[in-house]
């Protein structure tokens, strides 16, 4: 019992000693601590002010300016979408003029897809690689588009890697079966028949209502004939 009390007293003394040292440290460094706290407050205030009074207005303006480029993109007028028409900005202008905005990031996606349609595959990869998104539809489409570009450039290994990334990172009815099918066809053309067969079967099983699933039986039969 006496030993327990002694331990409690020792613990209290250690706690008091630690508190005293902390108080002494604060007292000795009061000015420095004050400067640090003030500095942190100023940094936060500057950041919030920058975001509110500069970034947000830039974002609104960029979205407004990009309207016509998006319109050209939807009409497959890809050169006008990229470069503008002399009256309205193109996606490249949005990237240059509003680089810190989300709109500029989105413009990189549109620019990459536009170059892909124009057959300028290296340029497509440049902009698609710069595009960053966690959107459940845009992200896999961007990865799949990189696969298309690599395939056109003759690099089937990188194309397959991108298709796998496209269908693995976001499971959805719209994009996943598309890139599973592209990967399966590429595997089949490379004589990786077992892997191709597994993917065709997965498409049929996991996405039975997709357009890709309607042709899956034909591809499955074809691969099985090749395997036999």
C-alpha positions in Angstrom: 0.0 0.0 0.0 2.8 2.4 1.0 4.6 1.4 -2.2 1.5 2.4 -4.3 1.3 5.8 -2.6 4.9 6.4 -3.2 4.5 5.6 -6.9 1.5 8.0 -7.1 3.5 10.8 -5.4 6.4 10.2 -7.8 4.1 10.3 -10.8 2.5 13.5 -9.6 5.9 15.1 -9.1 6.9 14.0 -12.6 3.7 15.5 -14.0 4.2 18.8 -12.1 7.8 18.9 -13.3 6.8 18.4 -16.9 4.1 21.1 -16.6 6.5 23.5 -15.0 9.0 22.9 -17.8 6.3 23.4 -20.5 5.2 26.7 -18.8 8.8 27.8 -18.6 9.4 27.0 -22.3 6.3 29.0 -23.3 7.4 31.9 -21.1 10.9 31.8 -22.5 9.7 31.6 -26.1 6.6 33.6 -26.0 7.6 36.0 -28.7 8.6 33.2 -31.1 5.4 31.3 -30.5 3.4 34.5 -31.0 5.2 35.1 -34.4 4.6 31.5 -35.5 0.9 31.6 -34.6 0.5 35.0 -36.3 2.3 33.7 -39.4 0.0 30.7 -39.6 -3.1 32.8 -39.3 -1.7 35.1 -42.1 -1.0 32.2 -44.4 -4.5 30.8 -43.9 -6.0 34.2 -44.5 -3.9 34.8 -47.6 -4.9 31.3 -49.0 -8.6 31.9 -48.4 -8.4 35.4 -49.8 -6.6 34.1 -52.9 -9.1 31.4 -53.4 -12.1 33.6 -53.0 -11.0 36.8 -54.8 -8.8 35.3 -57.5 -9.3 31.6 -58.1 -13.1 31.5 -57.9 -13.6 34.5 -60.4 -11.0 32.9 -62.7 -13.0 29.6 -62.5 -16.3 31.3 -63.4 -14.6 33.2 -66.3 -12.9 30.1 -67.6 -16.2 28.1 -67.7 -17.9 31.0 -69.5 -15.1 31.3 -72.1 -14.9 27.6 -72.7 -18.6 27.2 -73.6 -18.0 27.6 -77.4 -15.0 25.3 -77.5 -17.2 22.6 -75.8 -19.9 23.3 -78.4 -17.4 22.7 -81.2 -16.1 19.6 -79.5 -19.7 18.1 -79.4 -20.1 18.8 -83.1 -16.8 17.1 -83.9 -15.2 20.3 -85.0 -12.0 19.4 -83.2 -9.6 22.0 -84.8 -12.0 24.8 -83.8 -12.4 23.3 -80.4 -8.6 23.2 -79.8 -7.6 26.5 -81.4 -10.7 28.7 -81.2 -12.4 30.4 -84.1 -11.0 33.9 -83.8 -13.9 35.2 -81.7 -14.1 32.5 -79.0 -11.2 30.8 -77.1 -10.2 27.3 -77.8 -9.1 24.7 -75.3 -5.5 25.6 -75.6 -6.3 29.3 -74.8 -8.2 28.1 -71.7 -5.2 26.0 -70.6 -2.8 29.0 -71.1 -5.0 31.7 -69.7 -6.6 29.9 -66.8 -4.0 27.3 -65.8 -4.9 27.1 -62.1 -8.6 26.4 -62.6 -10.5 23.1 -62.8 -11.8 24.3 -66.2 -8.2 24.3 -67.5 -7.7 20.8 -66.3 -10.9 19.7 -68.0 -9.7 21.5 -71.2 -6.7 19.2 -71.2 -9.0 16.2 -71.4 -11.0 17.7 -74.3 -7.7 18.7 -76.0 -6.3 15.2 -75.7 -9.5 13.6 -77.0 -9.6 16.1 -79.9 -6.0 15.4 -80.9 -6.8 11.6 -80.8 -9.7 12.1 -83.3 -7.4 14.2 -85.5 -4.8 11.4 -85.6 -2.2 13.4 -83.6 -1.5 10.7 -81.1 1.7 12.1 -79.4 -0.1 15.4 -78.8 -3.1 13.5 -77.5 -0.9 11.6 -74.9 0.7 14.8 -73.8 -2.6 16.4 -72.8 -4.2 13.3 -71.5 -1.2 12.6 -69.3 -1.6 16.1 -67.8 -5.3 15.6 -67.1 -6.1 14.6 -63.5 -9.5 13.4 -62.4 -11.3 11.0 -60.1 -14.5 11.3 -62.0 -16.1 7.9 -62.4 -16.6 8.3 -66.1 -14.0 10.8 -67.3 -11.1 9.1 -65.5 -11.5 5.7 -67.2 -12.3 7.3 -70.6 -9.0 9.3 -70.4 -7.1 6.1 -69.5 -8.8 4.2 -72.4 -8.1 7.0 -74.8 -4.4 6.8 -73.9 -4.7 3.1 -74.8 -6.1 4.0 -78.2 -3.3 6.4 -78.8 -0.6 3.9 -77.9 -2.3 1.3 -80.1 -2.2 3.7 -83.1 1.5 4.4 -82.4 2.2 0.6 -82.5 2.8 0.1 -78.8 0.4 -2.7 -78.0 1.9 -3.4 -74.6 1.3 0.1 -73.3 -2.1 0.1 -75.0 -3.1 -3.1 -73.1 -1.8 -1.6 -69.8 -4.0 1.4 -70.3 -7.1 -0.6 -71.2 -6.6 -2.7 -68.1 -6.3 0.5 -66.0 -9.4 1.9 -67.7 -11.6 -1.0 -66.8 -10.1 -1.7 -63.4 -10.2 1.7 -61.7 -13.9 2.4 -62.1 -16.5 -0.3 -62.5 -19.6 1.0 -64.3 -21.9 -0.1 -67.1 -20.9 2.6 -69.5 -17.1 2.4 -69.7 -16.0 -0.9 -68.1 -17.3 -3.3 -70.7 -15.9 -1.1 -73.5 -12.4 -1.3 -72.3 -12.6 -4.9 -71.2 -13.6 -5.7 -74.8 -10.7 -3.6 -76.2 -8.3 -5.4 -73.9 -9.8 -8.8 -74.8 -9.5 -8.2 -78.6 -5.9 -7.0 -78.1 -5.0 -10.1 -76.1 -6.7 -12.3 -78.7 -4.7 -10.7 -81.5 -1.5 -11.3 -79.5 -2.4 -15.0 -79.1 -3.0 -14.6 -75.4 -6.1 -16.7 -75.8 -6.7 -17.9 -72.3 -6.7 -14.3 -71.0 -8.8 -13.1 -73.9 -11.4 -15.9 -73.3 -11.6 -15.0 -69.5 -12.3 -11.4 -70.3 -14.9 -12.2 -72.9 -16.6 -14.4 -70.4 -16.4 -11.7 -67.7 -18.1 -9.2 -70.0 -20.9 -11.6 -70.5 -21.3 -12.4 -66.8 -20.7 -9.0 -65.3 -22.4 -6.8 -67.9 -25.0 -8.9 -69.6 -27.1 -5.9 -70.8 -24.2 -4.1 -72.4 -23.7 -3.8 -76.1 -20.4 -5.6 -75.8 -22.1 -8.6 -74.1 -24.3 -9.1 -77.2 -21.2 -10.1 -79.2 -19.4 -11.9 -76.5 -20.7 -15.4 -77.4 -19.3 -15.0 -81.0 -15.9 -14.0 -79.6 -15.9 -16.8 -77.0 -16.6 -19.3 -79.7 -13.9 -17.9 -82.0 -11.3 -18.1 -79.2 -12.3 -21.6 -78.3 -11.8 -22.7 -82.0 -8.4 -21.1 -82.0 -7.5 -22.9 -78.7 -8.5 -26.3 -80.1 
